[in-house]
Amino acid sequence: MSSLFPTYARWDITPIKAKGAWLTDKSGKKYLDFTTGISVCNLGHVPDNVKQAVNEQLEKFWHTSNLFQIELQEEVAKQLTAASGLDLVFFANSGAEANEAAIKLARKATGRPKIITFIDSFHGRTFGTMAATGQEKIKTGFGPMLEKFEYVPFNDLEALKAAVDEETAAIMFEIIQGEGGLNAGDPEFLLQVEQLAHDNGSLVIVDEVQTGIGRTGKPFAFQHIGLNPDIVSSAKGIASGLPLGAIIGKKELAEAFSPGSHGSTFGGNPVSLAAAKVTLDTIFDNEFLEDVTKKGEHLSSLLTEGLSSIPQVKKIKGKGLMIGIEMNEEAAPFIPAAREKGLLILTAGTNTIRLLPPLNVREEEINQAAAILVETIKEHVYEKTAGQ
Ligand SMILES: Cc1ncc(COP(=O)(O)O)c(C=O)c1O
């Protein structure tokens, strides 16, 4: 019997090593990993340059505290501000912690309580971020929720206008709802959200925990649209698998996070930062990012072509290397079927198969994954029809 709380429906795979896009389990079976720890290992498993930086930092020191001047924090903060166009960084350990910081900062800086988010959003599992999440199933049994969170249908401007008022501290959203089903915000809508927020004296918080760090072909996905957010949260891919989260915000917000107002013992740990520095150096590079876009287009076109005759496939969606296959039936059965054939993938929402390969995935790996997926989907669909 497991000694762990059963919070996860775990797969029957025990990893023993992983490198690049490949993961080997205890039985010796090799899998092509298009989950990358859920958009975390963006340079693949155990990238050599990150490993070396981590090893070097381990030789120096691991942890002091945030009472010290940590040079690596300044260096990584500069990478994040340069890439985002924002000014100041606070380091946390995870996506939920980064979003907590964003919510706290927005409330304190505006002196207003209300945070508006969108239906099917996902912002984390802490009390603040669970309250911010627009999905009932995440909250079941944990009530009462924190007050003053309100949810509006995504891409519905009229509903948003009705919700925004003088109590609104911030409007918070993902550019593409990762957990909720790879639902993209319409660029025109998101620009109007920003206008509405700023006209009302409210802040814009963009949750880039899943879409950020090059995943969509830009350092941050809001840059495809030309938004001007006040706070951006980041985590997941930021340190190639070592725990780190961050918010990046405008300098006008500095006063609200004065000494003693917020903190974290482990936030901005030097070992994670050593990993982040090399990770960001590699990913925040125009050529690298253009390559992500090209690879994404290649994978999407293979899927579009291969699945064009399957009526159960509604559409191929996403951006860069965050790709979804939206089905008009549940996506869950396709995950173990692809795994059987050596490909690791995820679901998003109920009906979408989600692909999150490493950003440096090779062309032959993309071809191999697409072939497995097309075969898996065709087999499943034909089997179902044959059984009818
Ligand atoms: C958009 C988004 N925000 C926040 C989170 C929470 O991040 P973490 O699990 O690191 O707390 C996630 C995790 O999936 C996410 O996708």
The ligand as an SDF file (V2000), in Angstrom:
LIG
                    3D

 16 16  0  0  0  0  0  0  0  0999 V2000
   -1.8100   28.7160  -15.4700 C   0  0  0  0  0  0  0  0  0  0  0  0
   -1.3770   28.0890  -14.1860 C   0  0  0  0  0  0  0  0  0  0  0  0
   -1.3000   28.8510  -13.0790 N   0  0  0  0  0  0  0  0  0  0  0  0
   -0.8990   28.3320  -11.9020 C   0  0  0  0  0  0  0  0  0  0  0  0
   -0.5700   27.0030  -11.7790 C   0  0  0  0  0  0  0  0  0  0  0  0
   -0.1320   26.4520  -10.4490 C   0  0  0  0  0  0  0  0  0  0  0  0
    1.2370   26.2130  -10.4660 O   0  0  0  0  0  0  0  0  0  0  0  0
    1.9180   25.2770   -9.3560 P   0  0  0  0  0  0  0  0  0  0  0  0
    1.3930   23.9050   -9.5790 O   0  0  0  0  0  0  0  0  0  0  0  0
    3.3810   25.4220   -9.6000 O   0  0  0  0  0  0  0  0  0  0  0  0
    1.5050   25.8330   -8.0230 O   0  0  0  0  0  0  0  0  0  0  0  0
   -0.6310   26.1750  -12.9040 C   0  0  0  0  0  0  0  0  0  0  0  0
   -0.3170   24.7370  -12.8150 C   0  0  0  0  0  0  0  0  0  0  0  0
   -0.6930   23.9410  -13.6120 O   0  0  0  0  0  0  0  0  0  0  0  0
   -1.0410   26.7380  -14.1460 C   0  0  0  0  0  0  0  0  0  0  0  0
   -1.1280   25.9900  -15.2590 O   0  0  0  0  0  0  0  0  0  0  0  0
  1  2  1  0
  2  3  1  0
  2 15  2  0
  3  4  2  0
  4  5  1  0
  5  6  1  0
  5 12  2  0
  6  7  1  0
  7  8  1  0
  8  9  2  0
  8 10  1  0
  8 11  1  0
 12 13  1  0
 12 15  1  0
 13 14  2  0
 15 16  1  0
M  END
$$$$
